[in-house]
């Protein structure tokens, strides 16, 4: 009889040990699962449309401006260059005039290599209205999480002004529209987060 009590006691003790070990493992496992769970990604059926104008000045000698359009994460790290309008060759020495984009590109190049000037640039543009679209991917083609992003448009012109428009927008599930104020040679930037056209 005593033996049965003892064996029940041992099995209860064994049960408690196993249960507490399982709960501890589940607790740590649950935390690590939570830590590893990805935040919601930007919906692939949505896009961010950016529309802006390059405006002809009223006087003086005119050369097409250098323009960079890109997105940064909430920490200010560049994640995607949408447009880089520059003159390569002899005009490449003026690319550092796009001061913020150039600084970010030097940092990115030092970390992961490559050169967006040679792979993502295209010729400068005449004055006019332009549309660009962000599909929610970074420069590596990876989907980005919903959250806060800086929309950046930088404009520099020889014998002309410099502008940097940089505004934080929140990208989630819902469509929205916003206007970022421009200057005399770089018009307002109109944003629309919408279903893909």
N, CA, C and O of each residue as an XYZ file, in Angstrom:
788
protein
N       0.825     -1.196      0.000
C       0.000      0.000      0.000
C       0.859      1.246      0.000
O       0.611      2.205     -0.730
N       1.853      1.203      0.821
C       2.776      2.324      0.874
C       3.472      2.511     -0.472
O       3.761      3.628     -0.899
N       3.723      1.409     -1.105
C       4.394      1.461     -2.389
C       3.545      2.171     -3.433
O       4.061      2.946     -4.238
N       2.228      1.904     -3.419
C       1.332      2.579     -4.366
C       1.296      4.082     -4.123
O       1.314      4.869     -5.070
N       1.245      4.477     -2.861
C       1.241      5.895     -2.534
C       2.528      6.531     -3.045
O       2.519      7.603     -3.649
N       3.635      5.839     -2.783
C       4.920      6.365     -3.227
C       4.954      6.473     -4.745
O       5.410      7.485     -5.276
N       4.483      5.455     -5.451
C       4.518      5.507     -6.902
C       3.599      6.599     -7.434
O       3.922      7.258     -8.422
N       2.425      6.796     -6.766
C       1.569      7.900     -7.160
C       2.267      9.231     -6.910
O       2.178     10.150     -7.724
N       2.953      9.326     -5.792
C       3.674     10.541     -5.459
C       4.755     10.816     -6.493
O       4.913     11.949     -6.948
N       5.484      9.799     -6.857
C       6.522      9.968     -7.871
C       5.921     10.352     -9.223
O       6.461     11.195     -9.938
N       4.830      9.739     -9.548
C       4.248     10.075    -10.843
C       3.689     11.512    -10.832
O       3.768     12.229    -11.829
N       3.122     11.913     -9.677
C       2.676     13.309     -9.582
C       3.863     14.255     -9.684
O       3.808     15.272    -10.376
N       4.927     13.907     -8.992
C       6.135     14.728     -9.037
C       6.683     14.764    -10.464
O       7.047     15.817    -10.987
N       6.727     13.599    -11.063
C       7.198     13.526    -12.443
C       6.301     14.354    -13.366
O       6.776     15.062    -14.254
N       4.980     14.243    -13.126
C       4.030     15.023    -13.919
C       4.271     16.519    -13.755
O       4.288     17.263    -14.736
N       4.457     16.953    -12.516
C       4.696     18.375    -12.261
C       5.992     18.844    -12.901
O       6.041     19.935    -13.468
N       7.051     18.031    -12.817
C       8.324     18.395    -13.451
C       8.151     18.543    -14.956
O       8.581     19.520    -15.569
N       7.500     17.529    -15.524
C       7.318     17.563    -16.978
C       6.440     18.737    -17.405
O       6.722     19.410    -18.397
N       5.379     18.971    -16.645
C       4.472     20.070    -16.979
C       5.175     21.420    -16.865
O       5.051     22.270    -17.746
N       5.916     21.607    -15.766
C       6.610     22.892    -15.613
C       7.680     23.060    -16.678
O       7.874     24.162    -17.191
N       8.382     21.975    -17.019
C       9.382     22.066    -18.088
C       8.715     22.426    -19.413
O       9.230     23.239    -20.180
N       7.557     21.806    -19.669
C       6.834     22.105    -20.912
C       6.351     23.551    -20.931
O       6.444     24.228    -21.955
N       5.828     24.028    -19.781
C       5.366     25.415    -19.715
C       6.508     26.401    -19.908
O       6.362     27.411    -20.596
N       7.645     26.098    -19.295
C       8.815     26.973    -19.474
C       9.239     26.984    -20.935
O       9.497     28.044    -21.507
N       9.309     25.797    -21.537
C       9.698     25.718    -22.950
C       8.698     26.459    -23.824
O       9.075     27.179    -24.748
N       7.418     26.270    -23.517
C       6.392     26.956    -24.289
C       6.483     28.468    -24.103
O       6.304     29.235    -25.049
N       6.767     28.884    -22.861
C       6.915     30.318    -22.594
C       8.051     30.917    -23.393
O       7.883     31.959    -24.026
N       9.208     30.272    -23.372
C      10.341     30.788    -24.150
C      10.066     30.656    -25.633
O      10.352     31.562    -26.416
N       9.507     29.516    -26.010
C       9.196     29.306    -27.420
C       8.181     30.314    -27.907
O       8.302     30.832    -29.017
N       7.170     30.603    -27.083
C       6.157     31.575    -27.462
C       6.747     32.948    -27.657
O       6.395     33.668    -28.592
N       7.675     33.315    -26.737
C       8.322     34.621    -26.883
C       9.153     34.680    -28.146
O       9.132     35.679    -28.866
N       9.888     33.611    -28.416
C      10.719     33.638    -29.613
C       9.849     33.612    -30.868
O      10.200     34.214    -31.884
N       8.707     32.911    -30.796
C       7.803     32.932    -31.936
C       7.249     34.331    -32.160
O       7.133     34.783    -33.299
N       6.908     35.016    -31.073
C       6.420     36.384    -31.205
C       7.505     37.289    -31.746
O       7.243     38.138    -32.598
N       8.720     37.116    -31.260
C       9.817     37.962    -31.710
C      10.111     37.726    -33.185
O      10.514     38.643    -33.901
N       9.905     36.472    -33.641
C      10.229     36.153    -35.020
C       9.085     36.457    -35.977
O       9.299     36.518    -37.188
N       7.870     36.651    -35.459
C       6.751     36.890    -36.356
C       6.958     38.220    -37.097
O       7.335     39.234    -36.510
N       6.699     38.173    -38.386
C       6.912     39.350    -39.224
C       5.757     40.318    -39.085
O       4.608     39.894    -38.961
N       6.040     41.614    -39.104
C       4.937     42.575    -39.151
C       4.239     42.440    -40.501
O       4.799     41.883    -41.446
N       3.037     42.944    -40.582
C       2.273     42.862    -41.826
C       3.031     43.559    -42.947
O       3.554     44.659    -42.767
N       3.085     42.918    -44.088
C       3.758     43.494    -45.249
C       2.802     44.411    -45.996
O       1.583     44.300    -45.868
N       3.372     45.316    -46.775
C       2.560     46.193    -47.614
C       1.829     45.315    -48.626
O       2.434     44.467    -49.281
N       0.538     45.528    -48.741
C      -0.319     44.741    -49.632
C       0.184     44.864    -51.070
O       0.363     45.969    -51.582
N       0.410     43.716    -51.714
C       0.941     43.722    -53.084
C      -0.069     44.245    -54.107
O       0.292     44.510    -55.254
N      -1.316     44.391    -53.702
C      -2.310     44.940    -54.635
C      -2.369     46.471    -54.557
O      -3.159     47.100    -55.261
N      -1.521     47.075    -53.686
C      -1.495     48.531    -53.513
C      -0.187     49.104    -54.054
O       0.796     48.383    -54.225
N      -0.189     50.420    -54.322
C       1.009     51.118    -54.775
C       0.951     52.559    -54.302
O      -0.124     53.101    -54.043
N       2.130     53.176    -54.190
C       2.215     54.597    -53.841
C       2.600     55.362    -55.100
O       3.700     55.193    -55.628
N       1.687     56.207    -55.579
C       1.924     57.021    -56.769
C       2.452     58.380    -56.330
O       1.875     59.019    -55.451
N       3.557     58.825    -56.946
C       4.137     60.145    -56.676
C       4.086     60.941    -57.963
O       4.570     60.488    -59.000
N       3.502     62.121    -57.902
C       3.411     63.001    -59.058
C       4.006     64.353    -58.671
O       3.664     64.913    -57.630
N       4.906     64.877    -59.522
C       5.523     66.172    -59.235
C       5.932     66.842    -60.537
O       5.982     66.203    -61.588
N       6.223     68.133    -60.458
C       6.604     68.900    -61.639
C       7.989     69.505    -61.473
O       8.372     69.945    -60.389
N       8.728     69.515    -62.576
C       9.958     70.294    -62.680
C       9.564     71.537    -63.470
O       9.052     71.433    -64.585
N       9.804     72.714    -62.890
C       9.292     73.969    -63.439
C      10.435     74.799    -64.026
O      11.497     74.913    -63.414
N      10.222     75.376    -65.205
C      11.219     76.232    -65.840
C      11.312     77.556    -65.095
O      10.285     78.178    -64.824
N      12.523     78.003    -64.758
C      12.649     79.312    -64.106
C      12.351     80.424    -65.111
O      12.378     80.206    -66.322
N      12.070     81.606    -64.593
C      11.705     82.730    -65.448
C      12.891     83.380    -66.136
O      12.715     84.055    -67.150
N      14.093     83.194    -65.613
C      15.220     83.923    -66.205
C      16.511     83.119    -66.080
O      16.586     82.122    -65.362
N      17.511     83.587    -66.797
C      18.855     83.036    -66.675
C      19.087     81.799    -67.525
O      18.187     81.247    -68.158
N      20.348     81.401    -67.500
C      20.782     80.221    -68.226
C      20.168     78.991    -67.565
O      20.113     78.916    -66.338
N      19.706     78.026    -68.358
C      19.020     76.871    -67.776
C      19.656     75.567    -68.213
O      19.861     75.320    -69.401
N      19.961     74.745    -67.235
C      20.376     73.361    -67.478
C      19.413     72.471    -66.713
O      18.985     72.807    -65.608
N      19.077     71.343    -67.300
C      18.152     70.430    -66.625
C      18.686     70.055    -65.249
O      19.883     69.815    -65.098
N      17.821     70.003    -64.250
C      18.277     69.678    -62.899
C      18.570     68.189    -62.733
O      18.075     67.350    -63.485
N      19.386     67.889    -61.729
C      19.562     66.524    -61.265
C      18.449     66.285    -60.246
O      18.194     67.128    -59.385
N      17.792     65.136    -60.349
C      16.676     64.828    -59.454
C      16.833     63.395    -58.948
O      17.131     62.479    -59.716
N      16.629     63.221    -57.654
C      16.587     61.885    -57.048
C      15.276     61.765    -56.284
O      14.870     62.687    -55.576
N      14.625     60.630    -56.433
C      13.386     60.333    -55.711
C      13.578     58.965    -55.058
O      13.883     57.983    -55.736
N      13.400     58.909    -53.745
C      13.616     57.649    -53.035
C      12.796     57.604    -51.758
O      12.177     58.593    -51.362
N      12.801     56.435    -51.116
C      12.119     56.253    -49.837
C      13.120     55.832    -48.788
O      14.075     55.106    -49.068
N      12.886     56.300    -47.571
C      13.693     55.916    -46.413
C      12.764     55.281    -45.388
O      11.573     55.590    -45.339
N      13.322     54.383    -44.563
C      12.518     53.835    -43.476
C      12.418     54.870    -42.357
O      12.961     55.969    -42.471
N      11.729     54.519    -41.284
C      11.496     55.469    -40.190
C      12.786     55.893    -39.509
O      12.811     56.922    -38.834
N      13.870     55.116    -39.669
C      15.176     55.462    -39.094
C      16.009     56.336    -40.023
O      17.129     56.712    -39.677
N      15.476     56.664    -41.196
C      16.210     57.504    -42.142
C      17.163     56.740    -43.034
O      18.017     57.345    -43.682
N      17.035     55.406    -43.084
C      17.894     54.597    -43.960
C      17.215     54.449    -45.323
O      16.039     54.089    -45.394
N      17.947     54.724    -46.400
C      17.385     54.612    -47.747
C      17.045     53.157    -48.033
O      17.857     52.262    -47.796
N      15.830     52.926    -48.549
C      15.425     51.557    -48.859
C      15.137     51.348    -50.340
O      15.263     50.230    -50.841
N      14.747     52.417    -51.055
C      14.425     52.234    -52.471
C      14.596     53.535    -53.238
O      13.998     54.550    -52.880
N      15.401     53.513    -54.283
C      15.539     54.653    -55.190
C      14.573     54.437    -56.344
O      14.670     53.444    -57.064
N      13.645     55.364    -56.519
C      12.658     55.264    -57.603
C      13.146     55.938    -58.872
O      12.831     55.487    -59.973
N      13.918     57.019    -58.731
C      14.427     57.728    -59.902
C      15.715     58.435    -59.540
O      15.868     58.965    -58.440
N      16.631     58.434    -60.481
C      17.877     59.194    -60.359
C      18.165     59.751    -61.741
O      18.642     59.040    -62.625
N      17.867     61.047    -61.919
C      18.035     61.697    -63.211
C      19.298     62.537    -63.162
O      19.314     63.621    -62.578
N      20.355     62.031    -63.778
C      21.660     62.698    -63.763
C      22.323     62.536    -65.124
O      21.886     61.746    -65.961
N      23.379     63.297    -65.321
C      24.185     63.148    -66.523
C      25.421     62.347    -66.136
O      26.242     62.803    -65.340
N      25.549     61.155    -66.701
C      26.736     60.362    -66.399
C      27.870     60.801    -67.315
O      27.647     61.543    -68.271
N      29.071     60.350    -67.030
C      30.235     60.822    -67.771
C      30.781     62.064    -67.101
O      31.037     62.062    -65.897
N      30.965     63.144    -67.884
C      31.518     64.384    -67.319
C      30.620     64.984    -66.246
O      31.111     65.598    -65.298
N      29.312     64.812    -66.387
C      28.378     65.390    -65.423
C      28.302     64.637    -64.108
O      27.653     65.092    -63.166
N      28.959     63.491    -64.039
C      28.888     62.669    -62.834
C      29.494     63.372    -61.617
O      29.134     63.071    -60.479
N      30.399     64.294    -61.857
C      31.035     64.989    -60.729
C      30.044     65.850    -59.955
O      30.319     66.240    -58.820
N      28.874     66.156    -60.565
C      27.870     66.979    -59.894
C      26.870     66.158    -59.081
O      26.034     66.727    -58.380
N      26.945     64.835    -59.165
C      25.997     64.001    -58.423
C      26.042     64.276    -56.921
O      24.986     64.248    -56.289
N      27.205     64.542    -56.307
C      27.197     64.866    -54.874
C      26.369     66.095    -54.505
O      26.109     66.326    -53.324
N      25.945     66.899    -55.512
C      25.055     68.025    -55.218
C      23.693     67.544    -54.714
O      22.978     68.286    -54.040
N      23.338     66.303    -55.042
C      22.151     65.676    -54.452
C      22.601     65.144    -53.094
O      22.771     63.938    -52.915
N      22.789     66.041    -52.156
C      23.552     65.747    -50.934
C      22.985     64.607    -50.095
O      23.739     63.729    -49.672
N      21.693     64.598    -49.847
C      21.133     63.542    -48.980
C      21.144     62.201    -49.694
O      21.562     61.196    -49.119
N      20.684     62.173    -50.957
C      20.677     60.911    -51.695
C      22.101     60.371    -51.814
O      22.326     59.177    -51.618
N      23.058     61.233    -52.132
C      24.445     60.808    -52.317
C      25.026     60.245    -51.028
O      25.719     59.228    -51.055
N      24.753     60.891    -49.903
C      25.234     60.398    -48.614
C      24.670     59.004    -48.333
O      25.397     58.099    -47.924
N      23.357     58.847    -48.558
C      22.728     57.536    -48.359
C      23.311     56.490    -49.300
O      23.514     55.345    -48.896
N      23.580     56.859    -50.533
C      24.131     55.917    -51.511
C      25.542     55.494    -51.117
O      25.901     54.328    -51.282
N      26.347     56.419    -50.602
C      27.693     56.048    -50.164
C      27.630     55.047    -49.010
O      28.414     54.100    -48.958
N      26.696     55.264    -48.088
C      26.521     54.346    -46.965
C      26.060     52.972    -47.459
O      26.604     51.947    -47.050
N      25.051     52.958    -48.344
C      24.522     51.702    -48.886
C      25.597     50.945    -49.655
O      25.738     49.731    -49.514
N      26.359     51.681    -50.474
C      27.408     51.071    -51.286
C      28.483     50.447    -50.404
O      28.991     49.368    -50.710
N      28.832     51.127    -49.303
C      29.824     50.585    -48.381
C      29.358     49.316    -47.686
O      30.170     48.444    -47.374
N      28.052     49.205    -47.442
C      27.518     48.028    -46.737
C      27.281     46.842    -47.659
O      27.669     45.719    -47.340
N      26.642     47.088    -48.811
C      26.260     45.943    -49.647
C      26.836     45.977    -51.063
O      26.598     45.053    -51.841
N      27.578     47.011    -51.406
C      28.208     47.072    -52.718
C      27.249     47.528    -53.805
O      26.124     47.945    -53.532
N      27.719     47.439    -55.042
C      26.917     47.894    -56.168
C      26.994     49.404    -56.307
O      27.555     50.089    -55.451
N      26.432     49.914    -57.381
C      26.470     51.350    -57.646
C      25.179     51.751    -58.349
O      24.994     51.465    -59.532
N      24.287     52.416    -57.616
C      23.008     52.811    -58.200
C      23.162     53.868    -59.286
O      22.278     54.009    -60.131
N      24.268     54.615    -59.283
C      24.473     55.611    -60.344
C      24.559     54.901    -61.688
O      23.993     55.368    -62.676
N      25.255     53.790    -61.729
C      25.400     53.088    -63.009
C      24.221     52.178    -63.316
O      23.946     51.907    -64.484
N      23.511     51.696    -62.283
C      22.426     50.741    -62.539
C      21.032     51.356    -62.531
O      20.131     50.823    -63.178
N      20.827     52.465    -61.817
C      19.473     53.006    -61.677
C      19.300     54.390    -62.283
O      18.182     54.904    -62.312
N      20.375     55.012    -62.770
C      20.237     56.384    -63.264
C      19.699     56.408    -64.687
O      19.813     55.443    -65.442
N      19.111     57.543    -65.017
C      18.671     57.807    -66.378
C      18.919     59.286    -66.647
O      19.197     60.034    -65.709
N      18.826     59.734    -67.909
C      19.168     61.124    -68.225
C      18.287     62.145    -67.507
O      17.176     61.841    -67.073
N      18.811     63.353    -67.397
C      18.026     64.454    -66.823
C      16.789     64.687    -67.685
O      16.738     64.285    -68.847
N      15.796     65.344    -67.093
C      14.526     65.562    -67.785
C      14.275     67.045    -68.007
O      14.723     67.890    -67.232
N      13.554     67.343    -69.071
C      13.092     68.709    -69.331
C      12.001     69.055    -68.325
O      11.424     68.156    -67.714
N      11.711     70.329    -68.141
C      10.590     70.691    -67.274
C       9.309     70.002    -67.733
O       9.064     69.845    -68.929
N       8.505     69.597    -66.768
C       7.254     68.898    -67.056
C       6.754     68.209    -65.794
O       7.342     68.349    -64.721
N       5.666     67.467    -65.935
C       5.082     66.731    -64.819
C       5.408     65.254    -64.978
O       5.306     64.697    -66.071
N       5.799     64.632    -63.879
C       6.250     63.248    -63.905
C       5.548     62.429    -62.832
O       5.210     62.933    -61.761
N       5.337     61.150    -63.145
C       4.744     60.207    -62.204
C       5.695     59.044    -61.970
O       6.285     58.502    -62.905
N       5.828     58.677    -60.716
C       6.605     57.505    -60.334
C       5.736     56.662    -59.405
O       4.838     57.184    -58.745
N       6.003     55.371    -59.356
C       5.213     54.475    -58.530
C       6.137     53.604    -57.688
O       7.118     53.055    -58.189
N       5.805     53.483    -56.388
C       6.518     52.558    -55.496
C       5.616     51.361    -55.250
O       4.463     51.502    -54.843
N       6.164     50.182    -55.505
C       5.412     48.940    -55.378
C       5.551     48.268    -54.013
O       5.091     47.140    -53.834
N       6.179     48.944    -53.048
C       6.317     48.374    -51.709
C       7.539     47.496    -51.535
O       7.679     46.834    -50.507
N       8.434     47.475    -52.527
C       9.652     46.659    -52.454
C      10.863     47.542    -52.178
O      10.845     48.738    -52.466
N      11.919     46.945    -51.617
C      13.164     47.692    -51.429
C      14.048     47.523    -52.664
O      13.636     46.901    -53.642
N      15.271     48.078    -52.620
C      16.175     48.010    -53.776
C      16.569     46.581    -54.129
O      16.976     46.313    -55.260
N      16.453     45.657    -53.167
C      16.784     44.249    -53.432
C      15.590     43.472    -53.963
O      15.719     42.290    -54.283
N      14.419     44.120    -54.064
C      13.218     43.439    -54.535
C      12.462     42.717    -53.432
O      11.592     41.894    -53.716
N      12.784     43.015    -52.171
C      12.118     42.369    -51.039
C      10.929     43.206    -50.588
O      11.004     44.435    -50.593
N       9.814     42.549    -50.191
C       8.646     43.310    -49.724
C       8.925     43.983    -48.387
O       9.610     43.425    -47.529
N       8.387     45.188    -48.218
C       8.580     45.957    -46.997
C       7.349     45.869    -46.106
O       6.237     45.620    -46.573
N       7.574     46.081    -44.805
C       6.488     46.023    -43.827
C       5.677     47.307    -43.847
O       6.180     48.366    -44.222
N       4.428     47.204    -43.445
C       3.618     48.399    -43.256
C       4.249     49.232    -42.152
O       4.841     48.686    -41.221
N       4.126     50.548    -42.250
C       4.700     51.419    -41.233
C       4.995     52.795    -41.774
O       4.412     53.225    -42.770
N       5.914     53.491    -41.103
C       6.259     54.863    -41.460
C       7.452     54.900    -42.409
O       8.448     54.207    -42.202
N       7.334     55.716    -43.448
C       8.399     55.875    -44.443
C       8.528     57.356    -44.802
O       7.544     58.094    -44.846
N       9.769     57.765    -45.055
C      10.006     59.115    -45.569
C       9.989     59.069    -47.092
O      10.671     58.249    -47.708
N       9.208     59.951    -47.687
C       9.235     60.155    -49.134
C      10.177     61.320    -49.375
O       9.996     62.400    -48.813
N      11.187     61.100    -50.213
C      12.231     62.113    -50.442
C      12.319     62.455    -51.927
O      12.392     61.567    -52.777
N      12.310     63.754    -52.228
C      12.534     64.245    -53.585
C      13.586     65.340    -53.469
O      13.387     66.335    -52.771
N      14.705     65.148    -54.157
C      15.825     66.105    -54.085
C      16.088     66.642    -55.482
O      16.067     65.892    -56.458
N      16.334     67.940    -55.573
C      16.482     68.647    -56.845
C      17.677     69.585    -56.724
O      17.744     70.398    -55.803
N      18.618     69.471    -57.655
C      19.778     70.374    -57.668
C      20.055     70.762    -59.118
O      20.063     69.913    -60.010
N      20.283     72.058    -59.340
C      20.521     72.539    -60.705
C      21.712     73.475    -60.723
O      21.867     74.340    -59.861
N      22.566     73.272    -61.751
C      23.707     74.171    -61.944
C      23.181     75.587    -62.188
O      22.269     75.789    -62.989
N      23.761     76.556    -61.494
C      23.312     77.953    -61.550
C      21.855     78.091    -61.106
O      21.149     78.986    -61.570
N      21.411     77.226    -60.229
C      20.017     77.277    -59.787
C      19.877     76.817    -58.348
O      20.875     76.578    -57.669
N      18.660     76.694    -57.888
C      18.405     76.367    -56.486
C      18.527     74.880    -56.185
O      18.577     74.038    -57.081
N      18.572     74.594    -54.907
C      18.569     73.234    -54.367
C      17.303     73.071    -53.526
O      16.942     73.962    -52.757
N      16.632     71.928    -53.676
C      15.450     71.630    -52.865
C      15.548     70.204    -52.338
O      16.063     69.310    -53.009
N      15.051     70.016    -51.144
C      14.848     68.676    -50.603
C      13.470     68.653    -49.961
O      13.204     69.381    -49.004
N      12.609     67.817    -50.492
C      11.307     67.568    -49.875
C      11.431     66.215    -49.194
O      11.766     65.222    -49.840
N      11.162     66.168    -47.896
C      11.277     64.916    -47.132
C      10.178     64.911    -46.077
O      10.217     65.685    -45.121
N       9.200     64.032    -46.263
C       8.048     63.971    -45.363
C       7.768     62.529    -44.968
O       7.921     61.608    -45.770
N       7.356     62.352    -43.721
C       7.014     61.035    -43.185
C       5.553     60.726    -43.499
O       4.665     61.534    -43.228
N       5.314     59.545    -44.076
C       3.952     59.077    -44.321
C       3.800     57.690    -43.723
O       4.764     56.929    -43.647
N       2.583     57.364    -43.297
C       2.291     56.039    -42.739
C       1.583     55.209    -43.795
O       0.550     55.605    -44.336
N       2.158     54.051    -44.073
C       1.590     53.168    -45.086
C       1.055     51.926    -44.381
O       1.802     51.178    -43.750
N      -0.246     51.728    -44.503
C      -0.904     50.580    -43.887
C      -1.801     49.889    -44.890
O      -1.399     49.607    -46.019
N      -3.045     49.615    -44.453
C      -4.016     48.940    -45.319
C      -4.884     49.904    -46.106
O      -5.426     49.549    -47.153
N      -5.015     51.134    -45.597
C      -6.002     52.062    -46.162
C      -5.404     52.999    -47.197
O      -4.285     53.481    -47.019
N      -6.135     53.266    -48.283
C      -5.691     54.265    -49.264
C      -5.646     55.650    -48.629
O      -6.376     55.928    -47.678
N      -4.788     56.514    -49.156
C      -4.733     57.904    -48.701
C      -4.145     58.767    -49.797
O      -3.559     58.266    -50.756
N      -4.309     60.069    -49.643
C      -3.700     61.046    -50.549
C      -3.099     62.148    -49.694
O      -3.637     62.485    -48.639
N      -1.979     62.713    -50.149
C      -1.311     63.795    -49.422
C      -0.558     64.657    -50.419
O      -0.221     64.212    -51.516
N      -0.296     65.901    -50.023
C       0.485     66.813    -50.851
C       1.657     67.328    -50.033
O       1.479     67.829    -48.923
N       2.876     67.200    -50.598
C       4.089     67.697    -49.966
C       4.484     68.979    -50.687
O       4.579     68.995    -51.914
N       4.714     70.046    -49.941
C       4.954     71.366    -50.520
C       6.315     71.453    -51.198
O       7.334     71.068    -50.624
N       6.318     71.964    -52.424
C       7.544     72.129    -53.198
C       8.054     73.558    -53.160
O       7.779     74.303    -52.220
N       8.810     73.939    -54.204
C       9.387     75.276    -54.282
C       9.185     75.855    -55.668
O       8.335     75.383    -56.423
N       9.963     76.875    -56.009
C       9.740     77.587    -57.267
C      10.080     76.756    -58.502
O       9.443     76.930    -59.541
N      11.066     75.856    -58.422
C      11.443     75.033    -59.574
C      11.097     73.560    -59.397
O      11.232     72.776    -60.336
N      10.658     73.184    -58.220
C      10.199     71.824    -57.958
C       8.802     71.943    -57.369
O       8.629     72.389    -56.235
N       7.815     71.542    -58.146
C       6.434     71.702    -57.706
C       6.089     70.780    -56.547
O       6.897     69.952    -56.126
N       4.866     70.943    -56.039
C       4.379     70.082    -54.973
C       4.453     68.622    -55.407
O       4.340     68.307    -56.591
N       4.643     67.740    -54.437
C       4.642     66.307    -54.694
C       3.296     65.772    -54.205
O       2.979     65.845    -53.018
N       2.517     65.239    -55.132
C       1.211     64.669    -54.783
C       1.358     63.164    -54.619
O       1.842     62.478    -55.520
N       0.939     62.655    -53.463
C       1.027     61.234    -53.154
C      -0.362     60.633    -53.160
O      -1.330     61.258    -52.727
N      -0.445     59.405    -53.659
C      -1.694     58.662    -53.564
C      -1.355     57.196    -53.352
O      -0.750     56.555    -54.211
N      -1.756     56.665    -52.180
C      -1.616     55.235    -51.914
C      -2.933     54.616    -52.324
O      -3.982     54.943    -51.769
N      -2.879     53.719    -53.297
C      -4.106     53.263    -53.960
C      -3.955     51.827    -54.443
O      -2.872     51.244    -54.377
N      -5.059     51.268    -54.929
C      -5.003     49.971    -55.588
C      -4.221     50.112    -56.884
O      -4.283     51.146    -57.549
N      -3.493     49.078    -57.232
C      -2.695     49.140    -58.463
C      -3.571     49.376    -59.679
O      -4.651     48.803    -59.823
N      -3.068     50.241    -60.549
C      -3.818     50.580    -61.758
C      -3.774     49.422    -62.756
O      -4.350     49.518    -63.839
